[in-house]
Amino acid sequence: MQEPAMRRARSAGQASAPFGAADVPFVRGMSWGLLLIVLLAALGGCSTLPQVDRQAIASEAVLISPKTTLGRIAGSYRPAPDQSGFRLMPLGKFALDTRVQLAQRAEATLDVQYYHLENDETGRWLLRALRDAAQRGVRVRLLIDDFYTGGEDELFLAFAAHENVEVRLFNPFMRARAHGQATRFLADPGEWKRLNHRMHNKLFIADGAMAVIGGRNVANEYFLRSASENFIDVDAFTVGFIIEPLQALFDRYWNADAVYPLQAITRSALDADALRRQFDAWTGPQATPPPGPLPPSDILGYGPISEDLDAGRLGLIWGNAYVFADHPDKPFDGEAGGELQETSVTYNVFEALRKAQTELVVSSPYLVPGKDGMGLLRELRARKVRTVMMTNSLGSTDEPIVHIGYKAYREPMLELGIDLYEISASRVKRNLRTSLFGASLGRLHAKLAVVDRKTLFVGSMNLDPRSATINTELGAVIDSPPLAREMIRIIDIDRLQSAYRVRLSADGSSCEWLGMDDEKEVVLTEEPDSSLWQRVKVWLLRPFVPESLL
């Protein structure tokens, strides 16, 4: 799953529950004043989406050009026209720096698409880099899903007040925009079905020459900058054949009927000059300190991308790749929990995984296979394909509600003979290979798969019903044994040193968790790193959680 609608509610007074039968807790957690605002919004006003002249606002990507520095570097040594080059980025600090370096060096265009761009040090730092590019004459198109923008309209309006910048929202909320997710849902009861569909894609393209794809959103916790919790994740920096299809996918969303210009949805009382001054204050050094220094290299031995760009030659692994994204209308055309569409990312990923002959290794922070996923796993196991899956434990997940769905499939997966691993927050902290989490809580967020150690998937899709039928996703399948080996190395560092292996007890009636601590095997009989209250809460909520919305 993916920080979905009605799932990662952050603001005070917001509960975390799936959208549907369990909506009542949102009201229970609200103050009476906030509830009054919601009721007034529901009784008055209109939530109709604005009319937009689509033809007048349409725009298209600018293709790679040797006139730009990034274009010259990317086009100078491609092994073959149909080849794409990749560098995996398992270290959040390098992943953030790569985006900023591309923004700082862009000369023509920046196309940026994210599910969540937080108003924190990381989000404002990246916005500042994009704004600086726009001031150099670079066209900046920023497309963000509207789920996490509650209370942040002024920041994005201030960004959009700059020349050469345009901001658009996917599937916007029309009421209670100053409030968080729960309030905005409750304020517009007639639109709940529409608003539950979100754009989960993540994409960053510079000068039509270089891109970053993967599962990271833009917020402190995705780049090891949070004091309380940080995510384990992997991005891919890429050039070559794959870029033009990525641009086409971006354009399809940018010009989609579900996407609206920011200024058509919300306005500011400030004029453009005042907004620009406010943006300078918000993103200046006092409010937005820069990230700390980068280490010399990551766990794969790569240094900062700036070193390669300065030298004019990139250290990459090459292979054949294809990309795909859900159609922007996909979530509105289907039903939650319905049949997989053949054009969906989930369907295409399943087809790639189905080709496994000897081994499949999967990382998915939210693992709720459903009927189609279990059918695929049974097929693979019937062919004796070794299947390894890694996900979050109850103690490390940021979505305990999702753990309820996963738990229903845990024992059936073990009975199939699947090697199942759960990330442990305490073991993450003790992992010497990734000793970057400090006192923060480590959570898995990487959405990855490796087939037969030669083909891999990287993208935004989780193995769950929400990715399959409710939200839109984006991903790439890459045929490259050297890159697949690097991905296996990344996954194994977490699987073997930051996770417990799950097995059935001797009598098959329950689960056990195995790990190695100080050269000694440890066997646990309760969910690792979880409290009694967490376990009881999951048990109590289980009858009320609709799997199709997880």
N, C-alpha and C positions, 0 to 999 in steps of 0.2 A: 504494500500500500504506500501511500505517499502523503503525508501531512494533509489529508483530504479535507474537503468541506465538512464542517461540524466535527472535526477531529482534534486539531491542535489549537484549541481556543486558548489564547495566551492572556488576554486582558483580565483584570480583576473581576470577579463575579461571573466568570464564564466556566461552565462545566465542559468536560470533554466526553461526547457521546456521539454515536452515529445518528445521522439525520433519519428520522422516521418515527418508530414507535417510542423511542426514548427521548422525545423532545422536551417533556415536562421538566426535567431537572434544570433546564436553562432558566425557566421562570423562577424556580425555587432559589436559584443562586443570585437573582437580581435584586437590587435595592428597589424600594417602592417608587422612588423618584425616577429610576431608569425604566421601571415597568410602566409608569405613567407616560413617559416619552414614547415608548413602544406603542401603547394603546392609542395615543393621539395620532401617531403616524399612521397606524392601521385604519383609523376612522376617517382621516382627512387626507387630501392630496391624491396625486395620481402617480403610480410607479411605472407608467408606460415608458418604454425605452424611446429615445428620441429618433426622429426621422433623419437619416443621413444620406447625402448624395454620394453614393459609393463610387461612382465614376469620377466625380470631382476630386475625391481624396485618395484615389488609387495611386500607388507608386510601386516601383520595382527595384530589385537589387542591381547594384553596379558590378559588373563582372570584373574579374582579375585583370590588372593592367601592368605591364612592365614599367609604366611611368611612376608607379609607387615603389617605395623601398621594399615593403612587404611582398608586393607582387613580384619584384625581381628576384628576391631570395627564394620565394616559393616556387617560381617557375624555372629556376636555374639548373636544377639537377634531378628532376623527376625521372626515375628509371624508365618509365613507359607511360604513355598517355592515360592508360586505364588504372594506374597505380595510385594509391594513397599512402601518405606517410603518417606515422603515429608516434606519440610519446605519452605513455601512461603517467599520470600524476597522482600518486597515492598520498602525497603530503599536502595538506591544506594550504600551508604557507606558500608553497610554490604555485599551487593552483590559483590563488588569489593574485600573486605577483604576475603570473602569465597574462591574466585578463587585463591587469593594469598596464603591463608593458605593451600589449597590443593596442590598448586605447591611446597610450602616449605616443606610439609610433604610427598610428593610422594617419593617412593623408587624404582619403577619399570618403570612405563610409564605415560606419559601425552599426551592425544590426544585432540587437540584444533582446533576448526573449527569456523570461523567467516566471516561474510560478510564484516565487516569494522573494521580494527584495525589501529587506528590513531597514527601518530607519534606526540604524545603529552605526558604530564606527566603521564597520565593513561596508554596509550599504552606502553610507554617505561618502566614504573614500572612493568607491567605484563611481558613484554619480559625479563626483568632482572631476575624476579623470575623464569621464565622458563629456562633461561640460567643457573642460579645457580643450578637448579635441574639437568640439563644435566651434569654439572661439578661433581655432586655426582654420576653419572652413570645412571641417569634416561633417558630412551629413550623419546625424545620429537618429536612429529609429529605435525606440524602446517600447517593447510590448510586454506587459505584465498582466498576470491573472489578477482579478479584483478581490480575491478572498482576503488577503492580508493587508489591504490598503486602508482599513478602517482607521480614521483619525489622522491619516497621512496625506490627505489631498493637498494641503498647502505645500508640503515638500515637493511633491511631483509637479504641481503647478509652477512652483518656483524654478524647478529644473526646466520645464517646458517653456518658460518665459524667455529662454535664450534663443538667439538666432541659430538656425540649423538643427534645432532639436524638435522632435515630435514624439509625444507619448500617447499610446493607445492602451485601452483596457479590454481584457477578454471577459465577456459575460458580466457586465457591471451590476452592482447593487444601486438602486435608485433612492432608497430611504435610509435614514439613520447613518449617513456616511461618516459622521464623526465618532461613531461607536465601533465596537468590536464585532466579531463574526456572529456571535449568538444573538446580539441585539438586532443586527441588521437582518438576520433571518426572520426573527420574530416580528420585526416591523413590517414585513411584507409577506404575509401568509399565503397570498394568492400566487406567489412566485417561487415557492419552496422547491418545486420539482426542477424548474429551470436553474435556480441558483445552486442547487446541489452538484451541478456539472461544472468541473473546473479544468483549466488548461495546466497540465503538470509538466510541460516541455521545458527544457533548459538548453539554450543555444547562444553562442557568442561568436560573431563573425566579423573579421576586420579586413577591410579593403578587398573583399571577395577573394582573399588569398589564404587566410589562416583562420582556424576556428577552434573553439573548445566545446566539447560535448560531454555529457555525463549526467550525474544525478544531483550535483550540488546546487542548492539555492544560494542566494546572496544574503548571508547573515553571519554574525560572529561565530556561531557554533559550527558552521560548515568549514571554517578555515582555522580552527584551533585558536580562537581568540576569545572564547567564553570562559569565565571563571567557574561556572557551575556545571556545564555539560558541553561536550563536543562530539561530533560525529566522525566515525570511520567511513571514508568514502574514497572514490577513485574517479578522476576525470581523464579525458584524453584530449591532448592537443593534436591537431591534424591539419594536413595540407594535401593538395593534389586533386585527384579526380572527384573526391567526395564533396568538395566545397560547393560546386555549382548545384548539385541536388539539394544540399542543405539550404542554399539561398532560395531555391524554388519552394522548399517547404516553409521557410520563413515568410516569403511573399504570400503563400496561400493563406497563412494565418493573418498576416498584416492586413490583407484585403478582405477578410472573411466577414460574413454578415453578423457574427457574434462579437465582433471587435468594434469598439467605438473610440473616437478621439477623446482624450481626457477632458478637453474643454466643452465637449457636448454633454458630459455627465456632471461636471462640477465646476464651480467658479470661485474666484477669490475676491474679497473686497479690496485688495491691494492692486495697484496698477503694476505694469510690467517692471518698471524701474525698482519699485519697492520689493517686488518678489525677487528680483535678481540680487538686491542687497541682502535680503533675508537668506537667500541660498548661500551667499558668500559667508555669512555669519555661521550658518549651520554646518557648513562643510569646511570651514577654516580650521587652523591648527588647534585652537582652544577647544572647540567642540568635537573635532574629529582628528585625534592623534593618528599619525601614520602607523602601519604595522611594524612590528619589530624586525630586526635584521634576519636575513635568511641564513640557514645553515649551509655549509659548503656543498652538500649533496643530499639527495633523498635516499630511500632504502634500495633503489635500483641503481644508484650511482650517478644519476643525472644532476647537474648543477642548475642554477637559475637559467631560464630561457633567454635572459638578456645577454648572457655570454655568447650564445649561439647567434642571436640577432646582430650583436655587435660585430661578430666575425663574418656574418653574411652567409653562414652555412649551418644547417640544422642537423643535429644528431637524431635521426628518426629510424623507426623500423617500418619497412614498406610491405604492402600487401594489397590484395583485392578486397574491396569493401562496398557495401551498399547500405543506404540509409532509408528509413521509412518513418512516417509519423501518421498518427490517426488523422482522418479528415476533421477539420474544425467543427463540422456539424455532427460528427459521430455520436457524441453523448446525447444530443437532442433527438437523434433519429431512433435510438434503441431504448431498451428498458434495462434498469438495474437488474443484474443477474440473468439477463437474456442470453440468447445465442451469440457466440463470437462472430463478428463480421470478418469476412475474408480479407478486408482491407485494414483491419485493426493491427496495431503493433503487437498485441498479445498473440493473435493468430500467427503472424509472421515469425515471432520469436519461437513459438511452439513448433512451427515447421522446421526451424533451424535446429532446435534441440532434438527433434525426432530423428535427425540424421546421425545421432551418436551411435557408434558401433562398439566402443569399448568403455568410454568413461564420460560422465557429465558432472561438472562441478558448478554449483550455483550459489550465489550470495544474494539474499533478498531480505531486507530488514523487516518486511511484513510478508508473511508466508501463509497464505490461505488458498491452497491449490484449487479448491472447488472440484466440480464434477469433471471438467475438461482437463484440469491439471492432474488429477489423480488418474484419469484415463491414460494420459501421457506417461506418467511414472510407472503404471502397471505394464504398459507396452515396453518400456525400456528395460524394466527388471525381467520381463518374460524373455527378453533377448540377452539376458545376463550382462547388461550394461551396468558397470559400477556407477552408482549415483551418490554424490556427496552434496549435501545441502547445509548452508549456514544461515542462521537468522538470529534475531535477538531473543534473549531469555526474558522472562517476566521482570526480572530485576533491572534489565538494561533497556527495555523498550520504552519509547516515549508515548506509546499508545497501548495501555493495558486492555482497552476494549478490543483491539485487534488480536491480542494474545488469546482472547476467548475463541475467536475463529480458528486461529492456528492450533490451539490445544485440541480441538475436535479432530484434527488430522494428524496429530503427532504420533499417536500409537499406530494408526493404520499405515503411516509411512514407515515406521520402524518394523512393522510386521512384513512389509514388502522387502525388507533388507536394505533400506536406504541408510547410509551413514549420515547421521543428523548431528549437527553441532549448534550450540547456542552461545552467543557472545555473553561473557560475564563481565560486568562493570568492574569488579574487584580484580579480575585477572588482567583486564586491559591496563590498569594502573601498574601492575607488576611486570608487564611485558617490556623487557629491556630493549627490544628491537624498535619499539614505537614510543619510547619513554618521553612522550610529549604532552600527555594528558594531565600531568600533575595531580592536583586534588580534584579535578573535574570528573564528571561521570562520562564514561565512554559508551557511545551507542553506535550500532551498525546502521549505516545508511546507504552502503554501496549496492547497486543493482547490476550484477555481473553474472556471466555464464561462460564456461569454457567447454567446448565439445571436442573430445578426442585429442586434447592438447594441441589443436591446430586451428580451431575456429573459436572466436569469442564474440560475445555480445556486451556492449556497454551502452547505457542510456538511462532513461528516467523511469522505466516500467518496473513495478513490483509484481510478484506472482500472487495476485489477489483479485477479487471481483471488481474493486474500484478501478484498477488499471484496465481491466478487461472491458468493462461496459459503461463506466460512469465518467471517467476523466479521459483527457487526451494525453498521449505520450509521444516520445521521440526516442529513436535508438539506432544503433549501427551494428551490423554483423560484419566481422572482419576475418578474412581467411589469411592467417599468418602464423605459422608455428612458432617463430621466435617471439612474437608479441604474446601469443597464448602462453608460452612458458613464463614470460614475465608476469602475466596476470595470475597464473597458478602460484608463483612465488609470493605475490602480494597476498592472495587469499590464504595461503598456508601459514603465513606469519600470524594472521589473526586466528585461523582455525586451530592451529596447534598450540599457540601460546596465549591466546586471549579468550578461549572458549572452552566449554565443557562438551564432551561427547555424550550424547544421550543414548541410552539403551533401555530395553525392557528388563524388568526384574526377572528373577529366575522363574517365578510362577506366571509371568506374563500379565500380572494384574496392575502394574504401575510402572513408572519410569524411574531410572536412576541416572545420575550425572557423574561422569568420570573426568578427572583431571590429574595432572602431575604437579605437585608442590614440593620443592626441595628434594627432587629425585624419588618422591614417594607418591604412590597412587592414592588419590582421594576419591571416595565414593559418597555422593550425597543422595538422600532419598526425598528431599524437598526442593522446590524451585530455588536455584541459587540466587543469592543476594536479594531475596524478596522477604518482605515482612509478613507476619501473620495476617495483618489487615489487608495487604495487597492480595493475598491468596483467597481470603474470605470474600473480598469485594468482587473478584473475578468470578467466583462461584455463585454469588448472589445475582450478578448481572447476566449471567450466561443465558437464562431463558428469554431475556428481553432484547438480545442483540440480533438483528437480521443480518445474516451472512452476506446477502446480496449487496449490502451497502458498506461492507468493510473494505 
